[in-house]
Amino acid sequence: MNYWIAGKPGALKKLLGRIDLLLINDGEIRQLTGETKRRHGGRGDPPLGPRAVVVKRGEHGVVGASRTPARSRFPRCRSSA
């Protein structure tokens, strides 16, 4: 994804306007939107394109958001390994 964000941003933004769901990690969404705050552009805002975005946050779980006002957070699952 980093290749597309840095090397082909126009093609990527065109594609993002055509998809319903984007699954992306925290660093990639910051690079894509240029925002560094936790409440970055993972809300599926019109500039980003998709109807829904799921941001993977590593050991902190995931954040799901859509164009509707609802946001969802899912903490990481602990495993006994």
PyMOL commands that set and color helices and strands:
alter all, ss='L'
color gray80, all
select helices_A, chain A and resi 2-7+9-16+26-33+58-60
alter helices_A, ss='H'
color red, helices_A
select strands_A, chain A and resi 21-25+52-56+62-66+71-74
alter strands_A, ss='S'
color yellow, strands_A
deselect
rebuild
show_as cartoon
